[in-house]
Amino acid sequence: MSTSTSTSTSTSTSTSTMRAVVQDTTGGPEVLRVAEVERPRPLPTEVLVRVRAAGVNPVDWKTRQGAGMAGVLGEPPFILGWDVSGVVEEVGFGVTTLAPGDEVYGMPWFPREAGGYAEFVTAPSRQFAVKPASLSHEEAAAVPLAALTAWQILVDTARVTAGQRVLVHAAAGGVGHFAVQFARHLGARVVGTARESRHEWLRRLGAAELVDYTAQRFEDVVEDVDVVIDLLGEDLDATSTRSLKVLRKGGLLVAVPGGVGPELRRAADERGVRTSGFLVEPDGAALTAIAALIDKGEVAVEVEDVFPLEEAARAHARGEDGHTRGKLVLRV
């Protein structure tokens, strides 16, 4: 993990305001700016968390551009960010599971605005979980959205069992590297697509078979798959449609970025396979289970780079370049 540095280390000293990365319009990374905004207060059943680090995800820059969850957030101004790790500062009435001083991580409010690129966030206490003790806040902030996506697909949607074959597209990415490890934990045989330079690392994470998508078409070398996790979508070389060819009868394609359109569904029906769209949800209980696996050493977290909050625009530009290994994080 490499770490970027910045000359600006200021923090808000007001009890009523905080620093946050705000955007007033949709557009490129340059629309992100640091501003002083009102500090949130916890309602009953909510906690106020002092954010130590915030994860950067593809949905963040897609939303910044006006796609992603922009339709849910509405017109700017808004504050991006759903992945956070930090310390409970204050609890609202009725909170019994967390207390001030607890180190927590979570993916609050998704897909509504959580405002993770900020010094403080508030959310229902059960959307958080105690942070894995073995991780720093920067590492923990890389976990929630990506790991919950992989967990909920494999455990809740596909209900993967031992002995099944699972194909993970973009296996070296944020969601992908968790999907490889969770599928292995469930006893599946994992097949992944990734550049050849990532293969040795992915084998250590638990991938049994790997395909270099720059050198060969995965459908030419992969077959008899029970579950496909497509993290690329139709827009990138019709990955979802091509994935139907590698599924066994009755197998399941989970199409994450674009969901399942009418044409894809018809093609799947013709081949006798199933399809499902997917959108991740806050899940404190799953985060607790994931933390246990991390602290046992069964799941590793990959953070490629850490940026200061002031350099959120640079973090977005880095992510949009593609080919990130694991996750990018903002240090708040």
C-alpha positions as protocol buffer text, in pm:
chain_id: "A"
residue {
  index: 1
  type: MET
  ca { x: 0 y: 0 z: 0 }
}
residue {
  index: 2
  type: SER
  ca { x: 142 y: 337 z: -99 }
}
residue {
  index: 3
  type: THR
  ca { x: 42 y: 664 z: 64 }
}
residue {
  index: 4
  type: SER
  ca { x: 6 y: 1009 z: -89 }
}
residue {
  index: 5
  type: THR
  ca { x: 94 y: 1315 z: 116 }
}
residue {
  index: 6
  type: SER
  ca { x: -41 y: 1667 z: 134 }
}
residue {
  index: 7
  type: THR
  ca { x: 73 y: 1994 z: 291 }
}
residue {
  index: 8
  type: SER
  ca { x: -282 y: 2063 z: 416 }
}
residue {
  index: 9
  type: THR
  ca { x: -364 y: 1890 z: 745 }
}
residue {
  index: 10
  type: SER
  ca { x: -620 y: 2132 z: 887 }
}
residue {
  index: 11
  type: THR
  ca { x: -931 y: 2011 z: 1064 }
}
residue {
  index: 12
  type: SER
  ca { x: -1242 y: 2194 z: 1167 }
}
residue {
  index: 13
  type: THR
  ca { x: -1233 y: 2325 z: 1526 }
}
residue {
  index: 14
  type: SER
  ca { x: -1601 y: 2422 z: 1535 }
}
residue {
  index: 15
  type: THR
  ca { x: -1858 y: 2207 z: 1713 }
}
residue {
  index: 16
  type: SER
  ca { x: -2127 y: 2310 z: 1465 }
}
residue {
  index: 17
  type: THR
  ca { x: -1939 y: 2277 z: 1134 }
}
residue {
  index: 18
  type: MET
  ca { x: -1702 y: 2032 z: 968 }
}
residue {
  index: 19
  type: ARG
  ca { x: -1484 y: 1997 z: 659 }
}
residue {
  index: 20
  type: ALA
  ca { x: -1626 y: 1798 z: 370 }
}
residue {
  index: 21
  type: VAL
  ca { x: -1573 y: 1744 z: -1 }
}
residue {
  index: 22
  type: VAL
  ca { x: -1866 y: 1909 z: -175 }
}
residue {
  index: 23
  type: GLN
  ca { x: -1970 y: 1930 z: -539 }
}
residue {
  index: 24
  type: ASP
  ca { x: -2199 y: 2205 z: -664 }
}
residue {
  index: 25
  type: THR
  ca { x: -2245 y: 2062 z: -1011 }
}
residue {
  index: 26
  type: THR
  ca { x: -2188 y: 1733 z: -1193 }
}
residue {
  index: 27
  type: GLY
  ca { x: -1877 y: 1695 z: -1405 }
}
residue {
  index: 28
  type: GLY
  ca { x: -1513 y: 1591 z: -1390 }
}
residue {
  index: 29
  type: PRO
  ca { x: -1296 y: 1550 z: -1081 }
}
residue {
  index: 30
  type: GLU
  ca { x: -1237 y: 1925 z: -1072 }
}
residue {
  index: 31
  type: VAL
  ca { x: -1592 y: 1984 z: -941 }
}
residue {
  index: 32
  type: LEU
  ca { x: -1490 y: 1837 z: -604 }
}
residue {
  index: 33
  type: ARG
  ca { x: -1387 y: 2098 z: -347 }
}
residue {
  index: 34
  type: VAL
  ca { x: -1330 y: 2109 z: 29 }
}
residue {
  index: 35
  type: ALA
  ca { x: -1574 y: 2332 z: 216 }
}
residue {
  index: 36
  type: GLU
  ca { x: -1695 y: 2405 z: 568 }
}
residue {
  index: 37
  type: VAL
  ca { x: -2048 y: 2266 z: 609 }
}
residue {
  index: 38
  type: GLU
  ca { x: -2292 y: 2205 z: 890 }
}
residue {
  index: 39
  type: ARG
  ca { x: -2202 y: 1916 z: 1116 }
}
residue {
  index: 40
  type: PRO
  ca { x: -2478 y: 1652 z: 1143 }
}
residue {
  index: 41
  type: ARG
  ca { x: -2643 y: 1555 z: 1471 }
}
residue {
  index: 42
  type: PRO
  ca { x: -2762 y: 1204 z: 1554 }
}
residue {
  index: 43
  type: LEU
  ca { x: -3133 y: 1137 z: 1577 }
}
residue {
  index: 44
  type: PRO
  ca { x: -3274 y: 864 z: 1803 }
}
residue {
  index: 45
  type: THR
  ca { x: -3123 y: 522 z: 1710 }
}
residue {
  index: 46
  type: GLU
  ca { x: -2840 y: 698 z: 1523 }
}
residue {
  index: 47
  type: VAL
  ca { x: -2471 y: 745 z: 1599 }
}
residue {
  index: 48
  type: LEU
  ca { x: -2240 y: 1032 z: 1514 }
}
residue {
  index: 49
  type: VAL
  ca { x: -1912 y: 893 z: 1378 }
}
residue {
  index: 50
  type: ARG
  ca { x: -1590 y: 1091 z: 1352 }
}
residue {
  index: 51
  type: VAL
  ca { x: -1461 y: 969 z: 1016 }
}
residue {
  index: 52
  type: ARG
  ca { x: -1096 y: 868 z: 1002 }
}
residue {
  index: 53
  type: ALA
  ca { x: -1100 y: 735 z: 645 }
}
residue {
  index: 54
  type: ALA
  ca { x: -1344 y: 704 z: 355 }
}
residue {
  index: 55
  type: GLY
  ca { x: -1337 y: 452 z: 72 }
}
residue {
  index: 56
  type: VAL
  ca { x: -1351 y: 562 z: -293 }
}
residue {
  index: 57
  type: ASN
  ca { x: -1569 y: 347 z: -520 }
}
residue {
  index: 58
  type: PRO
  ca { x: -1667 y: 349 z: -889 }
}
residue {
  index: 59
  type: VAL
  ca { x: -2020 y: 451 z: -788 }
}
residue {
  index: 60
  type: ASP
  ca { x: -1866 y: 768 z: -642 }
}
residue {
  index: 61
  type: TRP
  ca { x: -1717 y: 896 z: -965 }
}
residue {
  index: 62
  type: LYS
  ca { x: -2013 y: 777 z: -1171 }
}
residue {
  index: 63
  type: THR
  ca { x: -2242 y: 976 z: -939 }
}
residue {
  index: 64
  type: ARG
  ca { x: -2011 y: 1277 z: -958 }
}
residue {
  index: 65
  type: GLN
  ca { x: -2051 y: 1268 z: -1336 }
}
residue {
  index: 66
  type: GLY
  ca { x: -2431 y: 1261 z: -1311 }
}
residue {
  index: 67
  type: ALA
  ca { x: -2480 y: 883 z: -1347 }
}
residue {
  index: 68
  type: GLY
  ca { x: -2451 y: 620 z: -1073 }
}
residue {
  index: 69
  type: MET
  ca { x: -2672 y: 725 z: -780 }
}
residue {
  index: 70
  type: ALA
  ca { x: -2715 y: 1085 z: -899 }
}
residue {
  index: 71
  type: GLY
  ca { x: -3082 y: 1018 z: -966 }
}
residue {
  index: 72
  type: VAL
  ca { x: -3126 y: 914 z: -603 }
}
residue {
  index: 73
  type: LEU
  ca { x: -2927 y: 1205 z: -458 }
}
residue {
  index: 74
  type: GLY
  ca { x: -3097 y: 1464 z: -678 }
}
residue {
  index: 75
  type: GLU
  ca { x: -2942 y: 1786 z: -800 }
}
residue {
  index: 76
  type: PRO
  ca { x: -2613 y: 1903 z: -641 }
}
residue {
  index: 77
  type: PRO
  ca { x: -2485 y: 2025 z: -407 }
}
residue {
  index: 78
  type: PHE
  ca { x: -2416 y: 1696 z: -230 }
}
residue {
  index: 79
  type: ILE
  ca { x: -2136 y: 1512 z: -53 }
}
residue {
  index: 80
  type: LEU
  ca { x: -2020 y: 1181 z: -197 }
}
residue {
  index: 81
  type: GLY
  ca { x: -1894 y: 877 z: -12 }
}
residue {
  index: 82
  type: TRP
  ca { x: -2055 y: 569 z: 146 }
}
residue {
  index: 83
  type: ASP
  ca { x: -1758 y: 375 z: 286 }
}
residue {
  index: 84
  type: VAL
  ca { x: -1639 y: 503 z: 624 }
}
residue {
  index: 85
  type: SER
  ca { x: -1425 y: 394 z: 916 }
}
residue {
  index: 86
  type: GLY
  ca { x: -1400 y: 599 z: 1231 }
}
residue {
  index: 87
  type: VAL
  ca { x: -1485 y: 642 z: 1598 }
}
residue {
  index: 88
  type: VAL
  ca { x: -1827 y: 682 z: 1758 }
}
residue {
  index: 89
  type: GLU
  ca { x: -1844 y: 1039 z: 1890 }
}
residue {
  index: 90
  type: GLU
  ca { x: -2201 y: 1046 z: 2018 }
}
residue {
  index: 91
  type: VAL
  ca { x: -2503 y: 815 z: 2031 }
}
residue {
  index: 92
  type: GLY
  ca { x: -2868 y: 907 z: 1998 }
}
residue {
  index: 93
  type: PHE
  ca { x: -3149 y: 791 z: 2223 }
}
residue {
  index: 94
  type: GLY
  ca { x: -3219 y: 419 z: 2199 }
}
residue {
  index: 95
  type: VAL
  ca { x: -2875 y: 306 z: 2078 }
}
residue {
  index: 96
  type: THR
  ca { x: -2763 y: 1 z: 2277 }
}
residue {
  index: 97
  type: THR
  ca { x: -2513 y: -176 z: 2050 }
}
residue {
  index: 98
  type: LEU
  ca { x: -2246 y: 97 z: 2027 }
}
residue {
  index: 99
  type: ALA
  ca { x: -2096 y: 355 z: 2263 }
}
residue {
  index: 100
  type: PRO
  ca { x: -1874 y: 663 z: 2232 }
}
residue {
  index: 101
  type: GLY
  ca { x: -1515 y: 559 z: 2165 }
}
residue {
  index: 102
  type: ASP
  ca { x: -1605 y: 244 z: 1969 }
}
residue {
  index: 103
  type: GLU
  ca { x: -1411 y: 203 z: 1645 }
}
residue {
  index: 104
  type: VAL
  ca { x: -1660 y: 122 z: 1371 }
}
residue {
  index: 105
  type: TYR
  ca { x: -1692 y: 83 z: 996 }
}
residue {
  index: 106
  type: GLY
  ca { x: -1991 y: 81 z: 767 }
}
residue {
  index: 107
  type: MET
  ca { x: -2172 y: 173 z: 446 }
}
residue {
  index: 108
  type: PRO
  ca { x: -2445 y: 400 z: 581 }
}
residue {
  index: 109
  type: TRP
  ca { x: -2760 y: 502 z: 394 }
}
residue {
  index: 110
  type: PHE
  ca { x: -2668 y: 357 z: 52 }
}
residue {
  index: 111
  type: PRO
  ca { x: -2799 y: 448 z: -202 }
}
residue {
  index: 112
  type: ARG
  ca { x: -2918 y: 767 z: -32 }
}
residue {
  index: 113
  type: GLU
  ca { x: -2666 y: 1038 z: 55 }
}
residue {
  index: 114
  type: ALA
  ca { x: -2434 y: 941 z: 341 }
}
residue {
  index: 115
  type: GLY
  ca { x: -2173 y: 1215 z: 302 }
}
residue {
  index: 116
  type: GLY
  ca { x: -1874 y: 995 z: 374 }
}
residue {
  index: 117
  type: TYR
  ca { x: -1618 y: 1242 z: 233 }
}
residue {
  index: 118
  type: ALA
  ca { x: -1641 y: 1445 z: 553 }
}
residue {
  index: 119
  type: GLU
  ca { x: -1517 y: 1468 z: 911 }
}
residue {
  index: 120
  type: PHE
  ca { x: -1846 y: 1334 z: 1056 }
}
residue {
  index: 121
  type: VAL
  ca { x: -2141 y: 1122 z: 945 }
}
residue {
  index: 122
  type: THR
  ca { x: -2461 y: 1014 z: 1117 }
}
residue {
  index: 123
  type: ALA
  ca { x: -2662 y: 699 z: 1046 }
}
residue {
  index: 124
  type: PRO
  ca { x: -2862 y: 428 z: 1224 }
}
residue {
  index: 125
  type: SER
  ca { x: -2631 y: 243 z: 1461 }
}
residue {
  index: 126
  type: ARG
  ca { x: -2708 y: -97 z: 1306 }
}
residue {
  index: 127
  type: GLN
  ca { x: -2573 y: 15 z: 970 }
}
residue {
  index: 128
  type: PHE
  ca { x: -2229 y: 5 z: 1135 }
}
residue {
  index: 129
  type: ALA
  ca { x: -2024 y: -273 z: 1291 }
}
residue {
  index: 130
  type: VAL
  ca { x: -1717 y: -282 z: 1512 }
}
residue {
  index: 131
  type: LYS
  ca { x: -1412 y: -234 z: 1291 }
}
residue {
  index: 132
  type: PRO
  ca { x: -1185 y: -534 z: 1235 }
}
residue {
  index: 133
  type: ALA
  ca { x: -921 y: -503 z: 1509 }
}
residue {
  index: 134
  type: SER
  ca { x: -643 y: -612 z: 1274 }
}
residue {
  index: 135
  type: LEU
  ca { x: -704 y: -327 z: 1026 }
}
residue {
  index: 136
  type: SER
  ca { x: -613 y: 39 z: 1027 }
}
residue {
  index: 137
  type: HIS
  ca { x: -893 y: 286 z: 960 }
}
residue {
  index: 138
  type: GLU
  ca { x: -762 y: 332 z: 604 }
}
residue {
  index: 139
  type: GLU
  ca { x: -780 y: -43 z: 544 }
}
residue {
  index: 140
  type: ALA
  ca { x: -1120 y: -76 z: 711 }
}
residue {
  index: 141
  type: ALA
  ca { x: -1266 y: 205 z: 499 }
}
residue {
  index: 142
  type: ALA
  ca { x: -1183 y: -2 z: 191 }
}
residue {
  index: 143
  type: VAL
  ca { x: -1409 y: -286 z: 302 }
}
residue {
  index: 144
  type: PRO
  ca { x: -1782 y: -210 z: 343 }
}
residue {
  index: 145
  type: LEU
  ca { x: -1930 y: -138 z: -2 }
}
residue {
  index: 146
  type: ALA
  ca { x: -1705 y: -376 z: -193 }
}
residue {
  index: 147
  type: ALA
  ca { x: -1714 y: -657 z: 61 }
}
residue {
  index: 148
  type: LEU
  ca { x: -2089 y: -628 z: 122 }
}
residue {
  index: 149
  type: THR
  ca { x: -2149 y: -640 z: -253 }
}
residue {
  index: 150
  type: ALA
  ca { x: -1949 y: -962 z: -284 }
}
residue {
  index: 151
  type: TRP
  ca { x: -2098 y: -1112 z: 34 }
}
residue {
  index: 152
  type: GLN
  ca { x: -2461 y: -1038 z: -48 }
}
residue {
  index: 153
  type: ILE
  ca { x: -2421 y: -1173 z: -403 }
}
residue {
  index: 154
  type: LEU
  ca { x: -2255 y: -1497 z: -297 }
}
residue {
  index: 155
  type: VAL
  ca { x: -2434 y: -1568 z: 31 }
}
residue {
  index: 156
  type: ASP
  ca { x: -2779 y: -1413 z: -9 }
}
residue {
  index: 157
  type: THR
  ca { x: -2846 y: -1400 z: -384 }
}
residue {
  index: 158
  type: ALA
  ca { x: -2657 y: -1695 z: -535 }
}
residue {
  index: 159
  type: ARG
  ca { x: -2641 y: -1903 z: -213 }
}
residue {
  index: 160
  type: VAL
  ca { x: -2313 y: -2053 z: -323 }
}
residue {
  index: 161
  type: THR
  ca { x: -2225 y: -2392 z: -176 }
}
residue {
  index: 162
  type: ALA
  ca { x: -1911 y: -2604 z: -160 }
}
residue {
  index: 163
  type: GLY
  ca { x: -1808 y: -2763 z: -486 }
}
residue {
  index: 164
  type: GLN
  ca { x: -1970 y: -2508 z: -716 }
}
residue {
  index: 165
  type: ARG
  ca { x: -1776 y: -2317 z: -982 }
}
residue {
  index: 166
  type: VAL
  ca { x: -1788 y: -1938 z: -957 }
}
residue {
  index: 167
  type: LEU
  ca { x: -1658 y: -1703 z: -1227 }
}
residue {
  index: 168
  type: VAL
  ca { x: -1563 y: -1353 z: -1108 }
}
residue {
  index: 169
  type: HIS
  ca { x: -1510 y: -1086 z: -1372 }
}
residue {
  index: 170
  type: ALA
  ca { x: -1271 y: -804 z: -1277 }
}
residue {
  index: 171
  type: ALA
  ca { x: -1137 y: -1030 z: -1004 }
}
residue {
  index: 172
  type: ALA
  ca { x: -855 y: -790 z: -912 }
}
residue {
  index: 173
  type: GLY
  ca { x: -1083 y: -496 z: -839 }
}
residue {
  index: 174
  type: GLY
  ca { x: -1241 y: -381 z: -514 }
}
residue {
  index: 175
  type: VAL
  ca { x: -1546 y: -608 z: -525 }
}
residue {
  index: 176
  type: GLY
  ca { x: -1365 y: -876 z: -722 }
}
residue {
  index: 177
  type: HIS
  ca { x: -1085 y: -947 z: -476 }
}
residue {
  index: 178
  type: PHE
  ca { x: -1341 y: -991 z: -196 }
}
residue {
  index: 179
  type: ALA
  ca { x: -1561 y: -1212 z: -416 }
}
residue {
  index: 180
  type: VAL
  ca { x: -1266 y: -1442 z: -486 }
}
residue {
  index: 181
  type: GLN
  ca { x: -1196 y: -1481 z: -115 }
}
residue {
  index: 182
  type: PHE
  ca { x: -1557 y: -1523 z: -2 }
}
residue {
  index: 183
  type: ALA
  ca { x: -1627 y: -1780 z: -275 }
}
residue {
  index: 184
  type: ARG
  ca { x: -1319 y: -1974 z: -167 }
}
residue {
  index: 185
  type: HIS
  ca { x: -1434 y: -1950 z: 196 }
}
residue {
  index: 186
  type: LEU
  ca { x: -1768 y: -2102 z: 91 }
}
residue {
  index: 187
  type: GLY
  ca { x: -1587 y: -2394 z: -68 }
}
residue {
  index: 188
  type: ALA
  ca { x: -1635 y: -2297 z: -432 }
}
residue {
  index: 189
  type: ARG
  ca { x: -1380 y: -2337 z: -709 }
}
residue {
  index: 190
  type: VAL
  ca { x: -1305 y: -1982 z: -820 }
}
residue {
  index: 191
  type: VAL
  ca { x: -1234 y: -1873 z: -1177 }
}
residue {
  index: 192
  type: GLY
  ca { x: -1131 y: -1511 z: -1231 }
}
residue {
  index: 193
  type: THR
  ca { x: -1065 y: -1276 z: -1520 }
}
residue {
  index: 194
  type: ALA
  ca { x: -780 y: -1030 z: -1474 }
}
residue {
  index: 195
  type: ARG
  ca { x: -463 y: -908 z: -1638 }
}
residue {
  index: 196
  type: GLU
  ca { x: -179 y: -1159 z: -1620 }
}
residue {
  index: 197
  type: SER
  ca { x: 18 y: -932 z: -1384 }
}
residue {
  index: 198
  type: ARG
  ca { x: -250 y: -988 z: -1119 }
}
residue {
  index: 199
  type: HIS
  ca { x: -264 y: -1367 z: -1146 }
}
residue {
  index: 200
  type: GLU
  ca { x: -5 y: -1460 z: -883 }
}
residue {
  index: 201
  type: TRP
  ca { x: -173 y: -1234 z: -624 }
}
residue {
  index: 202
  type: LEU
  ca { x: -520 y: -1370 z: -708 }
}
residue {
  index: 203
  type: ARG
  ca { x: -399 y: -1726 z: -672 }
}
residue {
  index: 204
  type: ARG
  ca { x: -283 y: -1640 z: -320 }
}
residue {
  index: 205
  type: LEU
  ca { x: -632 y: -1506 z: -249 }
}
residue {
  index: 206
  type: GLY
  ca { x: -788 y: -1834 z: -359 }
}
residue {
  index: 207
  type: ALA
  ca { x: -851 y: -1828 z: -734 }
}
residue {
  index: 208
  type: ALA
  ca { x: -804 y: -2174 z: -884 }
}
residue {
  index: 209
  type: GLU
  ca { x: -825 y: -2073 z: -1252 }
}
residue {
  index: 210
  type: LEU
  ca { x: -742 y: -1738 z: -1411 }
}
residue {
  index: 211
  type: VAL
  ca { x: -798 y: -1594 z: -1756 }
}
residue {
  index: 212
  type: ASP
  ca { x: -600 y: -1300 z: -1895 }
}
residue {
  index: 213
  type: TYR
  ca { x: -879 y: -1113 z: -2070 }
}
residue {
  index: 214
  type: THR
  ca { x: -625 y: -917 z: -2277 }
}
residue {
  index: 215
  type: ALA
  ca { x: -497 y: -1239 z: -2435 }
}
residue {
  index: 216
  type: GLN
  ca { x: -803 y: -1462 z: -2477 }
}
residue {
  index: 217
  type: ARG
  ca { x: -1181 y: -1464 z: -2467 }
}
residue {
  index: 218
  type: PHE
  ca { x: -1296 y: -1615 z: -2141 }
}
residue {
  index: 219
  type: GLU
  ca { x: -1585 y: -1799 z: -2311 }
}
residue {
  index: 220
  type: ASP
  ca { x: -1332 y: -1992 z: -2521 }
}
residue {
  index: 221
  type: VAL
  ca { x: -1159 y: -2143 z: -2216 }
}
residue {
  index: 222
  type: VAL
  ca { x: -1419 y: -2148 z: -1935 }
}
residue {
  index: 223
  type: GLU
  ca { x: -1721 y: -2378 z: -1908 }
}
residue {
  index: 224
  type: ASP
  ca { x: -1959 y: -2548 z: -1664 }
}
residue {
  index: 225
  type: VAL
  ca { x: -1987 y: -2250 z: -1427 }
}
residue {
  index: 226
  type: ASP
  ca { x: -2262 y: -2239 z: -1163 }
}
residue {
  index: 227
  type: VAL
  ca { x: -2246 y: -1866 z: -1087 }
}
residue {
  index: 228
  type: VAL
  ca { x: -2105 y: -1569 z: -1280 }
}
residue {
  index: 229
  type: ILE
  ca { x: -2046 y: -1239 z: -1101 }
}
residue {
  index: 230
  type: ASP
  ca { x: -2026 y: -979 z: -1375 }
}
residue {
  index: 231
  type: LEU
  ca { x: -1869 y: -659 z: -1241 }
}
residue {
  index: 232
  type: LEU
  ca { x: -1812 y: -516 z: -1590 }
}
residue {
  index: 233
  type: GLY
  ca { x: -2148 y: -518 z: -1767 }
}
residue {
  index: 234
  type: GLU
  ca { x: -2279 y: -505 z: -2121 }
}
residue {
  index: 235
  type: ASP
  ca { x: -2106 y: -178 z: -2202 }
}
residue {
  index: 236
  type: LEU
  ca { x: -1764 y: -340 z: -2170 }
}
residue {
  index: 237
  type: ASP
  ca { x: -1752 y: -584 z: -2459 }
}
residue {
  index: 238
  type: ALA
  ca { x: -2093 y: -738 z: -2382 }
}
residue {
  index: 239
  type: THR
  ca { x: -1951 y: -927 z: -2087 }
}
residue {
  index: 240
  type: SER
  ca { x: -2293 y: -1029 z: -1950 }
}
residue {
  index: 241
  type: THR
  ca { x: -2416 y: -1176 z: -2279 }
}
residue {
  index: 242
  type: ARG
  ca { x: -2090 y: -1360 z: -2336 }
}
residue {
  index: 243
  type: SER
  ca { x: -2105 y: -1497 z: -1982 }
}
residue {
  index: 244
  type: LEU
  ca { x: -2427 y: -1684 z: -2060 }
}
residue {
  index: 245
  type: LYS
  ca { x: -2223 y: -1922 z: -2276 }
}
residue {
  index: 246
  type: VAL
  ca { x: -2013 y: -2049 z: -1985 }
}
residue {
  index: 247
  type: LEU
  ca { x: -2302 y: -2124 z: -1746 }
}
residue {
  index: 248
  type: ARG
  ca { x: -2440 y: -2468 z: -1682 }
}
residue {
  index: 249
  type: LYS
  ca { x: -2813 y: -2526 z: -1731 }
}
residue {
  index: 250
  type: GLY
  ca { x: -2985 y: -2358 z: -1440 }
}
residue {
  index: 251
  type: GLY
  ca { x: -2675 y: -2152 z: -1359 }
}
residue {
  index: 252
  type: LEU
  ca { x: -2699 y: -1792 z: -1243 }
}
residue {
  index: 253
  type: LEU
  ca { x: -2557 y: -1469 z: -1389 }
}
residue {
  index: 254
  type: VAL
  ca { x: -2551 y: -1176 z: -1145 }
}
residue {
  index: 255
  type: ALA
  ca { x: -2513 y: -860 z: -1353 }
}
residue {
  index: 256
  type: VAL
  ca { x: -2398 y: -582 z: -1122 }
}
residue {
  index: 257
  type: PRO
  ca { x: -2326 y: -258 z: -1311 }
}
residue {
  index: 258
  type: GLY
  ca { x: -2613 y: -241 z: -1557 }
}
residue {
  index: 259
  type: GLY
  ca { x: -2858 y: -498 z: -1429 }
}
residue {
  index: 260
  type: VAL
  ca { x: -3056 y: -728 z: -1658 }
}
residue {
  index: 261
  type: GLY
  ca { x: -3228 y: -579 z: -1961 }
}
residue {
  index: 262
  type: PRO
  ca { x: -3497 y: -746 z: -2173 }
}
residue {
  index: 263
  type: GLU
  ca { x: -3253 y: -872 z: -2439 }
}
residue {
  index: 264
  type: LEU
  ca { x: -3019 y: -1026 z: -2184 }
}
residue {
  index: 265
  type: ARG
  ca { x: -3310 y: -1190 z: -2006 }
}
residue {
  index: 266
  type: ARG
  ca { x: -3443 y: -1339 z: -2331 }
}
residue {
  index: 267
  type: ALA
  ca { x: -3100 y: -1472 z: -2424 }
}
residue {
  index: 268
  type: ALA
  ca { x: -3068 y: -1629 z: -2079 }
}
residue {
  index: 269
  type: ASP
  ca { x: -3410 y: -1792 z: -2106 }
}
residue {
  index: 270
  type: GLU
  ca { x: -3315 y: -1941 z: -2442 }
}
residue {
  index: 271
  type: ARG
  ca { x: -3007 y: -2101 z: -2286 }
}
residue {
  index: 272
  type: GLY
  ca { x: -3190 y: -2226 z: -1976 }
}
residue {
  index: 273
  type: VAL
  ca { x: -2994 y: -2012 z: -1730 }
}
residue {
  index: 274
  type: ARG
  ca { x: -3102 y: -1756 z: -1472 }
}
residue {
  index: 275
  type: THR
  ca { x: -3018 y: -1387 z: -1433 }
}
residue {
  index: 276
  type: SER
  ca { x: -3033 y: -1137 z: -1152 }
}
residue {
  index: 277
  type: GLY
  ca { x: -2956 y: -770 z: -1111 }
}
residue {
  index: 278
  type: PHE
  ca { x: -2809 y: -652 z: -784 }
}
residue {
  index: 279
  type: LEU
  ca { x: -2765 y: -345 z: -566 }
}
residue {
  index: 280
  type: VAL
  ca { x: -2588 y: -361 z: -232 }
}
residue {
  index: 281
  type: GLU
  ca { x: -2764 y: -267 z: 93 }
}
residue {
  index: 282
  type: PRO
  ca { x: -2636 y: -153 z: 435 }
}
residue {
  index: 283
  type: ASP
  ca { x: -2586 y: -461 z: 652 }
}
residue {
  index: 284
  type: GLY
  ca { x: -2420 y: -430 z: 993 }
}
residue {
  index: 285
  type: ALA
  ca { x: -2467 y: -800 z: 1072 }
}
residue {
  index: 286
  type: ALA
  ca { x: -2282 y: -904 z: 756 }
}
residue {
  index: 287
  type: LEU
  ca { x: -2004 y: -656 z: 834 }
}
residue {
  index: 288
  type: THR
  ca { x: -1964 y: -824 z: 1172 }
}
residue {
  index: 289
  type: ALA
  ca { x: -1924 y: -1163 z: 1003 }
}
residue {
  index: 290
  type: ILE
  ca { x: -1679 y: -1015 z: 751 }
}
residue {
  index: 291
  type: ALA
  ca { x: -1475 y: -855 z: 1030 }
}
residue {
  index: 292
  type: ALA
  ca { x: -1443 y: -1194 z: 1198 }
}
residue {
  index: 293
  type: LEU
  ca { x: -1304 y: -1349 z: 879 }
}
residue {
  index: 294
  type: ILE
  ca { x: -1059 y: -1062 z: 838 }
}
residue {
  index: 295
  type: ASP
  ca { x: -937 y: -1085 z: 1197 }
}
residue {
  index: 296
  type: LYS
  ca { x: -892 y: -1463 z: 1158 }
}
residue {
  index: 297
  type: GLY
  ca { x: -666 y: -1399 z: 861 }
}
residue {
  index: 298
  type: GLU
  ca { x: -901 y: -1571 z: 617 }
}
residue {
  index: 299
  type: VAL
  ca { x: -972 y: -1255 z: 415 }
}
residue {
  index: 300
  type: ALA
  ca { x: -717 y: -993 z: 311 }
}
residue {
  index: 301
  type: VAL
  ca { x: -790 y: -629 z: 224 }
}
residue {
  index: 302
  type: GLU
  ca { x: -601 y: -465 z: -61 }
}
residue {
  index: 303
  type: VAL
  ca { x: -555 y: -87 z: -57 }
}
residue {
  index: 304
  type: GLU
  ca { x: -361 y: 42 z: -354 }
}
residue {
  index: 305
  type: ASP
  ca { x: -330 y: 403 z: -244 }
}
residue {
  index: 306
  type: VAL
  ca { x: -438 y: 652 z: 24 }
}
residue {
  index: 307
  type: PHE
  ca { x: -505 y: 1020 z: -50 }
}
residue {
  index: 308
  type: PRO
  ca { x: -568 y: 1313 z: 187 }
}
residue {
  index: 309
  type: LEU
  ca { x: -927 y: 1439 z: 191 }
}
residue {
  index: 310
  type: GLU
  ca { x: -811 y: 1750 z: 6 }
}
residue {
  index: 311
  type: GLU
  ca { x: -703 y: 1532 z: -288 }
}
residue {
  index: 312
  type: ALA
  ca { x: -1038 y: 1364 z: -349 }
}
residue {
  index: 313
  type: ALA
  ca { x: -1029 y: 1490 z: -708 }
}
residue {
  index: 314
  type: ARG
  ca { x: -694 y: 1319 z: -766 }
}
residue {
  index: 315
  type: ALA
  ca { x: -826 y: 997 z: -612 }
}
residue {
  index: 316
  type: HIS
  ca { x: -1122 y: 1006 z: -851 }
}
residue {
  index: 317
  type: ALA
  ca { x: -895 y: 1065 z: -1151 }
}
residue {
  index: 318
  type: ARG
  ca { x: -680 y: 771 z: -1041 }
}
residue {
  index: 319
  type: GLY
  ca { x: -981 y: 543 z: -1007 }
}
residue {
  index: 320
  type: GLU
  ca { x: -1128 y: 641 z: -1341 }
}
residue {
  index: 321
  type: ASP
  ca { x: -802 y: 543 z: -1513 }
}
residue {
  index: 322
  type: GLY
  ca { x: -898 y: 183 z: -1433 }
}
residue {
  index: 323
  type: HIS
  ca { x: -686 y: -121 z: -1347 }
}
residue {
  index: 324
  type: THR
  ca { x: -675 y: -42 z: -975 }
}
residue {
  index: 325
  type: ARG
  ca { x: -566 y: -333 z: -760 }
}
residue {
  index: 326
  type: GLY
  ca { x: -809 y: -341 z: -470 }
}
residue {
  index: 327
  type: LYS
  ca { x: -928 y: -5 z: -336 }
}
residue {
  index: 328
  type: LEU
  ca { x: -847 y: 365 z: -309 }
}
residue {
  index: 329
  type: VAL
  ca { x: -906 y: 547 z: 19 }
}
residue {
  index: 330
  type: LEU
  ca { x: -924 y: 904 z: 151 }
}
residue {
  index: 331
  type: ARG
  ca { x: -763 y: 983 z: 485 }
}
residue {
  index: 332
  type: VAL
  ca { x: -989 y: 1231 z: 665 }
}
